[in-house]
Structure formats: structure tokens, C-alpha cells
Amino acid sequence: MTRQQRLTLIATILGSTVVFLDATIVNVALPSIGRELDAGLAGQQWVLEAYMLTMVSLLLVGGSLGDQFGRRRLFVIGLVAFGVTSILCALAPSEAFLVGARALQGIAGALLVPGSLAIVAATFSGEERGKAVGTWTAWTGIATVFGPAGGGALVGLISWRAIFWVNIPLIAATVVLALRAVEESSDPDAFRGVDVPGVVLSAAGLAGPVFALIEQPTHGWGDPIVWVPLIAGIACFAAFVAWEAVAKRPMLDLSLFRIRNFAVANLTTLTVYAGLGAGLLFVGLYLQQVVGYSPFEAGLATTPISLLLFFLSPRWGRLASGTGPRLPMTLGPIVAGLGMFLYLRLDPGASYATEVLPAVLVFGLGLSATVAPLTATVLDSVSGNRVGIASGINNGVSRVAGLLAIAVLGAVVSAHFASRLDSELERPVDIGIESEILRNEERREMSAAIAEAKEQPLGIPDTSGLYGSVRVPLEAAATDASTSAFHLGALLAGSLMILGGIASGVGIRNPRRRDRGPEGAEPAEKLDLAAHG
């Protein structure tokens, strides 16, 4: 690896770290944001989803613009825009303002993220590319080392607002390095324009269902505010796929999905990142809001995942490019899913050493075997001039997975929590009170407290100031309902990851050694032929 390549890799790692750092820190900070800005689970979901929604909708545009006008140029523009929007998030006076700022931050991320991997793919080739992707994965894992633990410390010592201010010095350093070290690259054959109908249809197709699923626990399926955007969004997404199939210059090049490994790797990405996004969100909320961890303790609890990614990802990346990706892409998601299943042992009195840590270690081991081979397989399956769009598609799939999983599984968990809470409170004898002797004031207080509790699944509501006859049964019921809902969420998240491993085991084909070039990589043309049998 030359000095120029090394500095380029460092710049792309730092740029990606900004995005990953932001996501991991915000997860840990959600309970604090909810308390200060009076945001329930739906509001906390929107803080995550607004960011991911705009990023997902424009990721392919970001990759395409980089191919057209220069990957380094768009990478730097994305960095600067991310810094500006981070300041807006830090200054947010309300939940609505923060959600809006996060949406703008997602637009900046859409320019930044695809350019990062596209620059790596344009700078390295063959087995060196697999090693570089593994190194990129490992070092961006540092974001999740400092993200949960460091972010939790910032939230505890200063404020949740500090998690956005911390982006600024990192962005400034990355911009300087990128301008000095990264060589400009582009695709001279790229179409000079933007697929505007595709952008609009994809954004509407994702926004409608996400909005409906987040608001459903509050309004119910029968409310037009839920079913109208749901149906409209599904129709728009179907129209998006149909448009991309006939457009002369599509945003989403559907022909890439005729490449077998590309298609299967993206299917695995969809299921694995769905389980990852929803699973880690539920773990963070449960540890803080039920088990009683501080933000710093909750962040520190999952740090071993990042350490495993850091130390093991380069090795798995080399294996994927050297001997083939099928084995790690099969076993990795399955092991990670089993690790998520181990979270089913958690309860409000869970011991870290005997219950939390084993789940974290197994999950991290499986994830470390998955991420680098998955990314390397996507990039290795296409020709060099298409790595930008391929990277954009794969990043888009991973973000769509998290976006939809948080909305869908969040709705399932919320519904289960509400049902379990009602079930527990319908049995007054079991919890030590006789409902018929409650005074009218206590009845009203109980009804209001239950309604408030349902807005905060995976948590125990603030019961200070309530009558003892209301406080005691409500705390017990909310604790039980939160634990049951968390277990369901962990079960579903783990199952999604295991499905991803099964898909890779069935569908991924290892490149034949005789087809490899001098650097160990299979030419994209060979993969195209393999995809067509």
C-alpha cells in the first residue's frame, strides 16, 4: 500500500466515522432527548427515521453525482454540509426542529457515504481492495467504540447536544486530509443529470409506510392518517420500481441485480441490517429505561461488539477476497442472530457478566464475520466504473433495512407492550389492589398514567406523585410489559439476521480461482456470466 493509498483510506475512514458516530451516539442519547424535548417512542423514532429517510432517498443520487462530477468533490461537499446540519441539531429548541435538522443531516450524509466506499474501490483493486474494505470496516468500528461509551459520557456530563458538537473538529480534519491526499475520480460515461421522478417516487414510497408505522400505535389502523399514507407509499414504491425498469437513465440500475452475487449480497444486507438496526435500538432503550443503566453504562455495555469488529474485520475481509465470501457470509449472520437470541435471557435484574456480556460477544463475533465480506462482495461483483452506483445501492439497501425495521418492529413492539400492559392491569387481585375500591380520582389517575405509559414502550413511566394504589401496580405492569416486548423485538431481530445467513449460504457463489486476475479478484465480466448461468 502506497503512502497516497494509505492517506486516502484514512480520509474515507474518518468521513464514514462521522456518519457512523452520529448514528451510534444518537441511539444512546434518545432517552435524554425524549426527556428534555418531551418526546415519546414515536418522537424518538422520528429522530432516527427522519435522518435515515432522507439519506436513503438520496443515497443513489449521491453516488451518481459522485460518478458524474467527481467523488472527492461530492465527498468534501457532504462533509461540510454534515457539519452545518450538526450545528443545527445541537441548537434544536424542540422535537420538531430536531427532526427537521436531522432530515437535512441525512441529505448531507447521502452525499458523503457512497463517496467514501467508491473512493476506496477506485483506489484499490483485487485482494488489496478486500483488505482495504476490511480495514475501512474495522476502523469505522471505532465509531461504535467511542459512539456509545463516549456519547454516553457526553450526555451524562454535558448534554445530549454535545453529541452533535463533537462532529465539527472531526469533519474539519477530514476535509483538510481529503483535499490534500485523495485523488479525484469519476465515471466519464456517467449520465449528466438526476433521475427526478425516481427520487420523488422513492422518497414518497419510503416515507408513507414509515410515517404510517410510526404513528399507528397512537392512532390505530382505522385512522386515515395511518392507512392513507401506507397505501399511497406502497403505490409510489411500486411505481418507482416500474419507472426505474423503463427509464433511459435510471437512478437505480436494476440490471445490476442480474449479477447473482450482487443480488444475493443485497438481500443479505437487507435482512442483516434490519435485525442490526432494530435490535441495537431495543437493547439500548431496554438497558437504560428498564434495567437502569446510565447512558455511559449502556454505551460501554456494547463496546465489545466494536472491539471485535476492529480486530477481526480485516481478517474476514481478506478471507472474502482470497478464498471466497460464502462461508463468512453464511455463518456470520447466523451467529449474530443467535447472539441476539441470547438477549432473551435479560430481565430487569440482569447481570452484565453472565447475561448481557455473553449476548454482546456472540453477536459481535457474528457481525465481525459479516460486514467486511458483505461489502467486499458487493464491490467485487461489478466493474470498476460502476463501483459508485453499486456502493450507493448497497448503502441504500442497508439504510432502507434499518429504516423499515425500526418502523415495523417498533410498531410490533409498541402493540405488544400496550396489549401486555392492559392484560396485566386487568388482573387487580394478582397485583394486590381491588379496582372496585379505587376512588374516582385514583381511577382517573390510573387511566392517565396508563395512556402515558403506552407512549413509552420499553420503559417504566415516571410514577412520582401518584397514589401508591396506582404507582405500585403500574410500575410492576410496565416492567413486565417492557421485558416481554423487548424479548419479542430481540427474537424478531435475531430471526432476520439468521435469514440473511441462510440466503447467503444458498445464493452466494465463490469466485473460481482460475477466473481470478493477477491480484486475486474475479473480473466483473466473469461474475456477469456466472450470474446468467
Buried (B, 14 or more C-beta within 10 A) or exposed (E): EEEEBEBBBBBBBBBBBBBBBBBBBBBBBBBBBBEBBEBBBBBBBBBBBBBBBBBBBBBBBBBBBBBBBBBBBBBBBBBBBBBBBBEBBBEBEEBEBBBBBBBBBBBBBBBBBBBBBBBBBBBBBBBBBBBBBBBBBBBBBBBBBBBBBBBBBBBBEEBBBBBBBBBBEBBEEBBEBBEEBBEEBBBEEBBEEBBEBBBBBBBBBBBBBBBBBBBBBBEEEEEEBBBEBBEBBBBBBEBBBEBBEEBEEBBBBEEBBEBBBBBBBBBBBBBBBBBBBBBBBBBBBBBBBBBEBBBBBBBBBBBBBBBBBBEBBBBBBBBBBBBBBBBBBBBBBBBBBBBBBBBBBBBEEBEBEEBBBBBBBBBBBBBBBBBBBBBBBBBBBBEBBBBBBBBBBBBBBBBBBBBBBBBBBBBBBBBBBBEBBEEBBEEBEEBEBEBEEBEEEBEEBBEEBBEBBBBBBBBBBEBEEBBEBBBBBBBBBBBBBBBBBBBBBBBBBBBBBBBBBBBBBEBBBBBEEEBBEEEBBBBBEBBBEBBEE
